Amino acid sequence: MTNCWAYLNKLIHWRKFPRILQTTTYMGANQFKIIKVRWERPPYPFIKINTDGSYTNKRAGIGGIFRDHKGKTLLFHKAPYIADDALETEATALFWALNFAKKNNWQWILAEVDCSLLVELLNSKMSSSWNINQWIHRINKLSTESKIHFSFVFREANRPAIYLAIEGAHADHPEVSTTLSPSLQLLTQGDKLQIPYLRVQR
């Protein structure tokens, strides 16, 4: 319910309609902890990369999006993928995003993912399965060549990347582009508004 209000507020603001939800309150808010979640623009000269992996028993896909300090989309990618588990898709999506950054000589990177385990593996000496360790090694090798900071974000702040990963899972071939589809453009415009989603926790 709270995310519905937040999303409607984004649309109302973007379309310049009156802020009819401004006085709306969530009746059960005093029984829960409410966390405000939103995508934040990176400070100059950093480029923010959001990545995600989509995994089911039948399909897997990866996606990532690059945005600058103004929230402008510089590049995005999506692709189908064959993976053993969800964590592998997350690691693969991040690796290819960092690889694209390297090819574009983008060296100041803030990389955000909605997989806390992947961030823990990258920021510590924890070990995982052999296939995940291989991806972690590749990612860490790329990160020594640039200034990269890895961090976890809730899914509400990672919506364009989630959309791209799902699209990638149903695609026939990889795609790297700067031309946003209407759906992806709507998601990135919503992020620019800086109106938070409300994440409810007991």
N, C-alpha and C positions, 0 to 999 in steps of 0.2 A: 504494500500500500504506500509506504513512504517513498519508494523509488518511483512509483507512478506520479506522485505529486512533483517530485524533482524533475522528472522527464517532461511533464506538462509545463512546468515552469520554464524549462529550457526553450520549449517550442513557443511559448507565449512571448518570452523575451526576444527570441530570434525574429519572430514575425512582427514584433513591436505592438502586440496586443496589450490591453491593460493587464496589470498583474493581479488577476482576479483571485489568485491563490495565496496572496500575501498574508491574509488573515486566517488561512486554514491551519489547523493544528491537528496533530496526530493524537487521538484520545488516549492511547495506551502508552504514551511516551514515558510517563513517570515510572513505568514498570520495567523499562529496558534501558540499556546503555546505547545511545545513538551516536554513531561515528560519522562525521562528514567526510565523504570521499569524493575527490575530483582530480582530474588530470591537471598537473601543474606544468607551466611552460618552463623550459630549462633556462638558466642564466646564460647570457652571452659569454664566451663563444661556443658553449656546449650545444650539441645536437642530442635530442632525446630519441632513443629507440625503444619502442614498445613491441614485444614479440609474444607469440602464443603458439602452442601446439594443440591441435584437435585430434583426439584419439578415440576410436571405437573398435570393436572387434572386426568390423568390415572395412573401415576407412580411416585414414590418418591424413592430416594436412598441417602445413606450417604457414605462418604469416608474420609480417613485421612492417612497421611504418616508422619513417624518420621525419621528425619535425624540429624546426629551429626555435629560437627564443621568442619569435613572434607567433608561433603556433602554425606557421606555414608548412605544409607537407612538401618535403623535398623528394621523397621516394617511398614506394611501398613494394612489397613482394608477397607472393603467395604461391604455393606449390603442393601437389599431392606428394605423399611420402609413405614409405613402408617402414613400420616401426614395431618393436617388441612390446613397448608399453608407453604410457602417457609421458613419463619423465623424459624418455628419449626424444619425443617430438618437441618438448619444451627446449631441450638442450640443442637439438638440431636447428630449430628456428632461430635461436640466439646466435649460434655459430655463423649461419649464413648471413644474418643481419650484420654481424661484425665484419664478415668477409667483404660484404658490399661497402661498408664504411671504409675499410682499408683501400679498396679499389678507387674510391672517390676522394681519398686523402683527407677523410674526416677523422681527426685525431682526438678531439675532446668530446667524449661520449658519456651520456647517462643512459644506462640500459636498465629498463624496467620490465619485470616479468611478474605474473601472478602465481608463480610456483615458489613457495617459500623454501622448499627442500633444495631446489636448484641454486638459489641464492646462498644457502648455507654451505653447499658443496663448493661453490666458487669462492666464498669468503673464508674458508677454513681448510684444514687438511683432512677433512672427513673422506672416507672411501666409500665407493658404491660398487655396483656390478661392473664387470669389465667393459661392457659396451658404453655405459654412462661415463666411466673413468676416461675412456678414449675421447669422448666429446669434451669433457672438462679439461683435459690436457690440451686439446686443440683451441678451446676458447681462451684458456690461460696464456697460451703461446701468442695469440693475437693481442691479448690485453697488455702484454709486455711491450708491444710496439706502439701503443697509444695510451692516452690518459682516459681510462674507462672506470666508471663507478657502477657497480651492480646493486640493485635494490628491488625489494618486493613491493608490489602494489595490489590492492584489492581489485577484483575483476571489474568493478564499476569504473575504475580509472584505466582500464585496459580494453575498452569495448571495440575500438577500431581493429586492434590486433586480433581479438577473438573472432570478429567478423571475417577477417582475412584468412585466418586459419581454417575456419569452417568452409569458406569459399574454396580454399586450396584443396581441402579433402574431396571436394566434388569436381575439381578441375581436371582437364585432360592433360595439361602440361603446365610447367612453371610460368609465372608472369612477373615481370619487373616493370614498373611503370610510374609515371608522374601524373597520369590522368585519372582523377577520382570518379568512380561511379556515383550516381545520385545517393545511394545508400551510404557509401563510405563518406561522401561529402557531408551528409547530414550528421554523422557521428563526429567528425572532426570539428564541424561548426559548433556542435553541442559542447565539446571540450573547451573551445575557445571562450565560451560564455562564462566559464568559471563558476557556474551554479552547481553546488555539490549534490551528489546522491546521498541519501541517508541510509547508512548500514545499521541495522538493528541487531544488537546482541543482548542476550539475557545476562 
